[in-house]
Structures are given as structure tokens and as C-alpha cells.
Amino acid sequence: MLRGERVNLGPIKREYIESFLKWFNDPELTQYLTSYRPMTRMAEEEWIENLKNREDTINFSIVIPNEDGSEKLIGNCGIHEINWKNRFGEIGIAIGEKEYQNKGYGTEAVELLLEYGFETVNLNRLELCTYAFNVKALNSYKKVGFIEEGRKRQHVWVNGKYHDEIIMGILAEEWRERKKIKK
Ligand SMILES: CC(C)(COP(=O)(O)OP(=O)(O)OC[C@H]1O[C@@H](n2cnc3c(N)ncnc32)[C@H](O)[C@@H]1OP(=O)(O)O)[C@@H](O)C(=O)NCCC(=O)NCCS
């Protein structure tokens, strides 16, 4: 369990499947993600089952701890397509419970992922792609130190229009420098 001030990153549990099915079948959420097909229970079960065999991806649930020891599942995140030779990986995140978006939880979860990616996994670079219309995500990533590295013009077709995709990245040395300044 990775503990933050307000959110923790924990393991993915089978019991989360109902929430995952709700989130990843909601076009309001999936418009920001690469998935656009209906998510079936079968596919979701298979995804969870296969996690244990995946060497190139590390997934977490995003939970808010309650005072009674229980926790509220609000999203998931992870470092994907890890390239062990060149030491980089791609960050992915979704705060699936919509009423918990825009309250700083996503930014804190990404901060925890960066700390984990650089300090535990010893990656040198973390990167991500986001759609140019995803202002919330762009703001949140910039806040933790990602910088825009490029833009693929008209790279995605979403809601009846082409949109640019923004490529962002942060290096371990940049993250360590920010951490030093913050202290
Ligand atoms: C993107 C996401 C992870 C961000 O997490 P979050 O908890 O909602 O975001 P946060 O509250 O931590 O930060 C969002 C920032 O964007 C700002 N923001 C939100 N809506 C905005 C808007 N329309 N215009 C400008 N800024 C906006 C917020 O004010 C906040 O900045 P602040 O803290 O300086 O005020 C989350 O919204 C999410 O899961 N979205 C849907 C799925 C998704 O987009 N995943 C990422 C794909 S790359």
C-alpha cells in the first residue's frame, strides 16, 4: 500500500469488478481514455486474472481510507508498458467515481506513482499521452512536474471530431530536483 496524505494506492482486488464495469462503460469517462468498446464482465475478469502474469505493467487501485479502517474505491492507476532496458514507463489514471474528480485526489495519486516509479522501481523517465481537450488531466500533470514534449496533430477521433494528443514526460532528475525545492 502506498500511503499519501488523502489517498492510498493499493492492490487491484476481484471485488472491484462492479466499479470497473460501471466506470469503463461510461462514455463521460471513456471519452478521455483509449477504450471505446463496451467493457464486458468477461473481458474485465480476464484483465484482472492476467495481471499476475504481466511483467510490463504495475496497477494500483486508488482508495480513500475511512476512519473505521474501511476504504472507498475511487479509481485506478498504474505504470504501463515498462521498458526495463531503457527504464521508462507510461502513466495511466482514472478517477472513476465522478463526484471525487476535481478534488485533488488524481494529482495526489500521480505524485505517489512518480515517487514509486522513480524511487522503488528505479525508472528514469515517466511519460503519458493525453487528449488536448482534457484540461483537468493536463493541469493535474503539469502541477506534478510533467512537461509537454510534443503534440500529435488530429491524432484521435472523439465525440465526432479530431483532436490533438499531447505527449508529456518527466525525468527522474527533474522529479528529484522538484522534491528538493519543495522541502
Ligand atoms: C484526469 C484526472 C485523473 C485528474 O484527477 P482529478 O482528481 O479530477 O484532478 P485534480 O483535482 O487533482 O486536479 C485537476 C486540476 O485541473 C483543474 N481543472 C479542472 N477542470 C478544469 C477546467 N475545465 N479548466 C481548467 N482547469 C480545470 C482543477 O482546478 C485542478 O487544478 P487546481 O488544483 O489547481 O485547482 C481525473 O479527472 C480523471 O480521472 N478524469 C477522467 C479520466 C481521465 O481523463 N484520465 C486521464 C487520461 S490521460
The ligand as an SDF file (V2000), in Angstrom:
LIG
                    3D

 48 50  0  0  0  0  0  0  0  0999 V2000
   -7.6330   13.4720  -15.0420 C   0  0  0  0  0  0  0  0  0  0  0  0
   -7.9150   13.0810  -13.5960 C   0  0  0  0  0  0  0  0  0  0  0  0
   -7.0980   11.8650  -13.2230 C   0  0  0  0  0  0  0  0  0  0  0  0
   -7.4690   14.2560  -12.6920 C   0  0  0  0  0  0  0  0  0  0  0  0
   -7.7490   13.9260  -11.3670 O   0  0  0  0  0  0  0  0  0  0  0  0
   -8.6850   14.8980  -10.5110 P   0  0  0  0  0  0  0  0  0  0  0  0
   -8.6620   14.3720   -9.1230 O   0  0  0  0  0  0  0  0  0  0  0  0
  -10.0080   15.0250  -11.1580 O   0  0  0  0  0  0  0  0  0  0  0  0
   -7.9200   16.2540  -10.6750 O   0  0  0  0  0  0  0  0  0  0  0  0
   -7.3420   17.2350   -9.5640 P   0  0  0  0  0  0  0  0  0  0  0  0
   -8.4530   17.7630   -8.7740 O   0  0  0  0  0  0  0  0  0  0  0  0
   -6.2400   16.5520   -8.8310 O   0  0  0  0  0  0  0  0  0  0  0  0
   -6.6820   18.3710  -10.4810 O   0  0  0  0  0  0  0  0  0  0  0  0
   -7.3410   18.9000  -11.5880 C   0  0  0  0  0  0  0  0  0  0  0  0
   -6.8760   20.3350  -11.8230 C   0  0  0  0  0  0  0  0  0  0  0  0
   -7.4610   20.8070  -13.0220 O   0  0  0  0  0  0  0  0  0  0  0  0
   -8.2290   21.9740  -12.7320 C   0  0  0  0  0  0  0  0  0  0  0  0
   -9.3850   21.9520  -13.6210 N   0  0  0  0  0  0  0  0  0  0  0  0
  -10.4440   21.1530  -13.5560 C   0  0  0  0  0  0  0  0  0  0  0  0
  -11.3170   21.4410  -14.5580 N   0  0  0  0  0  0  0  0  0  0  0  0
  -10.7540   22.4500  -15.2600 C   0  0  0  0  0  0  0  0  0  0  0  0
  -11.1480   23.1860  -16.3810 C   0  0  0  0  0  0  0  0  0  0  0  0
  -12.2860   22.9210  -17.0250 N   0  0  0  0  0  0  0  0  0  0  0  0
  -10.3290   24.1590  -16.8360 N   0  0  0  0  0  0  0  0  0  0  0  0
   -9.1530   24.4130  -16.2010 C   0  0  0  0  0  0  0  0  0  0  0  0
   -8.7440   23.7470  -15.1300 N   0  0  0  0  0  0  0  0  0  0  0  0
   -9.5260   22.7770  -14.6560 C   0  0  0  0  0  0  0  0  0  0  0  0
   -8.5980   21.8630  -11.3080 C   0  0  0  0  0  0  0  0  0  0  0  0
   -8.9580   23.1080  -10.7870 O   0  0  0  0  0  0  0  0  0  0  0  0
   -7.3390   21.2830  -10.7230 C   0  0  0  0  0  0  0  0  0  0  0  0
   -6.3610   22.2650  -10.5730 O   0  0  0  0  0  0  0  0  0  0  0  0
   -6.2010   23.0530   -9.1690 P   0  0  0  0  0  0  0  0  0  0  0  0
   -5.9560   22.0270   -8.1440 O   0  0  0  0  0  0  0  0  0  0  0  0
   -5.0530   23.9430   -9.4300 O   0  0  0  0  0  0  0  0  0  0  0  0
   -7.4660   23.7570   -8.9400 O   0  0  0  0  0  0  0  0  0  0  0  0
   -9.4250   12.7850  -13.3550 C   0  0  0  0  0  0  0  0  0  0  0  0
  -10.1930   13.9500  -13.5370 O   0  0  0  0  0  0  0  0  0  0  0  0
   -9.9650   11.6910  -14.2450 C   0  0  0  0  0  0  0  0  0  0  0  0
   -9.8480   10.5270  -13.9260 O   0  0  0  0  0  0  0  0  0  0  0  0
  -10.5760   12.0620  -15.3830 N   0  0  0  0  0  0  0  0  0  0  0  0
  -11.2070   11.1290  -16.2980 C   0  0  0  0  0  0  0  0  0  0  0  0
  -10.2370   10.1080  -16.8930 C   0  0  0  0  0  0  0  0  0  0  0  0
   -9.0070   10.7690  -17.4390 C   0  0  0  0  0  0  0  0  0  0  0  0
   -9.0590   11.8260  -18.0210 O   0  0  0  0  0  0  0  0  0  0  0  0
   -7.8610   10.0990  -17.2400 N   0  0  0  0  0  0  0  0  0  0  0  0
   -6.5810   10.5880  -17.7330 C   0  0  0  0  0  0  0  0  0  0  0  0
   -6.4010   10.2360  -19.1400 C   0  0  0  0  0  0  0  0  0  0  0  0
   -4.8450   10.8420  -19.7640 S   0  0  0  0  0  0  0  0  0  0  0  0
  1  2  1  0
  2  3  1  0
  2  4  1  0
  2 36  1  0
  4  5  1  0
  5  6  1  0
  6  7  2  0
  6  8  1  0
  6  9  1  0
  9 10  1  0
 10 11  2  0
 10 12  1  0
 10 13  1  0
 13 14  1  0
 14 15  1  0
 15 16  1  0
 15 30  1  0
 16 17  1  0
 17 18  1  0
 17 28  1  0
 18 19  1  0
 18 27  1  0
 19 20  2  0
 20 21  1  0
 21 22  1  0
 21 27  2  0
 22 23  1  0
 22 24  2  0
 24 25  1  0
 25 26  2  0
 26 27  1  0
 28 29  1  0
 28 30  1  0
 30 31  1  0
 31 32  1  0
 32 33  2  0
 32 34  1  0
 32 35  1  0
 36 37  1  0
 36 38  1  0
 38 39  2  0
 38 40  1  0
 40 41  1  0
 41 42  1  0
 42 43  1  0
 43 44  2  0
 43 45  1  0
 45 46  1  0
 46 47  1  0
 47 48  1  0
M  END
$$$$
